[in-house]
Amino acid sequence: MAYNPLANAPKQALALLEGQGMVAVYEATGGKVTSDFAAHNLTLIPPIPSGSIIHDNACGAGTVSRLILSHSSPAAPDVKIHATDIDPVFLSTLESDVAKNSWPVEVSNQKAEALSFPDNTFTHSITNIAIFMTASAGLDAAKEIHRTLQPGGVAIVNCWEALVWLFPIKLVAESTRGGKPMPAPPISWNDGVQIQKIMAEAGFKKENMRVDRAEVWAKTSDLRGGPRRVGRFWAGWAGWAGGRRG
Ligand SMILES: C[S@@+](CC[C@H](N)C(=O)[O-])C[C@H]1O[C@@H](n2cnc3c(N)ncnc32)[C@H](O)[C@@H]1O
């Protein structure tokens, strides 16, 4: 059965996670840090030249696409971006901004593990903070990145090393569930081994890979609402427990 993070979710969490509200909550909780990672990624590669064909893979609401477009004009007026994700709410948010702004972005619903693009399509393929969410511990998505990238093209893939915000959620989850340990992710991505392993298995040569680390952070002055939104958005990680919820 497919994993359903909303199964048994309390109404307070559903109010945040359903429909367009989810995009706003995502932007208010993880948006700053994913965007900072995306911006850092773009500093690691030469400026994107005119004529580039770029894949914003697992694009969410288009963090990477938006950054590329905000930086590229007028240096690279002719880029074409293909933005793909499996979440219709994120996709429709991006699609409506694409239409409003006439951006050179084609948005489509595609699994990162089975892309419809032909081999050797992209000059750049960027998967920002998403590979660890894909099936087969990221390997199938990594293979698709390799298959769809032109020879000599640039791929950027990243994952979390440490999730400082998860610790308070873990403490709350464990103390409200009689000490039952919060499940650890089945694969640990935090030492960088898994991400390099799948990229190598997908066909990227070790000598062509570069490993980099970045630290990002966000602060809030909303000390009540900020943590509450983070908690309700991410607490489903451990599965929602039945019973009374505050
Ligand atoms: C943490 S968000 C990052 C989104 C975006 N790349 C950014 O930088 O804001 C992870 C994204 O991966 C998408 N995702 C998860 N599994 C996926 C899959 N198998 N194929 C495509 N997208 C997937 C989710 O829908 C979500 O939009």
The ligand as a Tripos MOL2 file, in Angstrom:
@<TRIPOS>MOLECULE
LIG
   27    29     1     0     0
SMALL
NO_CHARGES

@<TRIPOS>ATOM
      1 C1         11.4930   19.0560   -0.0260 C.3       1 LIG1
      2 S1         10.5690   19.2460   -1.5050 S.3       1 LIG1
      3 C2         11.7440   20.1240   -2.5450 C.3       1 LIG1
      4 C3         11.0490   20.7850   -3.6820 C.3       1 LIG1
      5 C4         11.9220   21.6850   -4.5520 C.3       1 LIG1
      6 N1         12.9390   20.9260   -5.2610 N.3       1 LIG1
      7 C5         12.5230   22.8130   -3.7530 C.2       1 LIG1
      8 O1         13.7330   23.0090   -3.8190 O.co2     1 LIG1
      9 O2         11.7720   23.5140   -3.0630 O.co2     1 LIG1
     10 C6         10.5850   17.6230   -2.2160 C.3       1 LIG1
     11 C7          9.7390   17.4870   -3.4640 C.3       1 LIG1
     12 O3          9.9260   16.2000   -4.0150 O.3       1 LIG1
     13 C8          8.7100   15.7950   -4.5890 C.3       1 LIG1
     14 N2          8.7670   14.3390   -4.7650 N.ar      1 LIG1
     15 C9          8.7540   13.3880   -3.7930 C.ar      1 LIG1
     16 N3          8.8540   12.1770   -4.3470 N.ar      1 LIG1
     17 C10         8.9360   12.3600   -5.6920 C.ar      1 LIG1
     18 C11         9.0450   11.4700   -6.7990 C.ar      1 LIG1
     19 N4          9.1050   10.1590   -6.6220 N.pl3     1 LIG1
     20 N5          9.1000   11.9980   -8.0450 N.ar      1 LIG1
     21 C12         9.0290   13.3490   -8.2320 C.ar      1 LIG1
     22 N6          8.9120   14.2340   -7.2170 N.ar      1 LIG1
     23 C13         8.8740   13.7400   -5.9600 C.ar      1 LIG1
     24 C14         7.6760   16.2680   -3.5960 C.3       1 LIG1
     25 O4          6.3840   16.3220   -4.1690 O.3       1 LIG1
     26 C15         8.2390   17.6390   -3.2280 C.3       1 LIG1
     27 O5          7.7450   18.6400   -4.0640 O.3       1 LIG1
@<TRIPOS>BOND
     1     1     2 1
     2     2     3 1
     3     2    10 1
     4     3     4 1
     5     4     5 1
     6     5     6 1
     7     5     7 1
     8     7     8 2
     9     7     9 1
    10    10    11 1
    11    11    12 1
    12    11    26 1
    13    12    13 1
    14    13    14 1
    15    13    24 1
    16    14    15 ar
    17    14    23 ar
    18    15    16 ar
    19    16    17 ar
    20    17    18 ar
    21    17    23 ar
    22    18    19 1
    23    18    20 ar
    24    20    21 ar
    25    21    22 ar
    26    22    23 ar
    27    24    25 1
    28    24    26 1
    29    26    27 1
@<TRIPOS>SUBSTRUCTURE
     1 LIG1         1 GROUP 0 **** ****
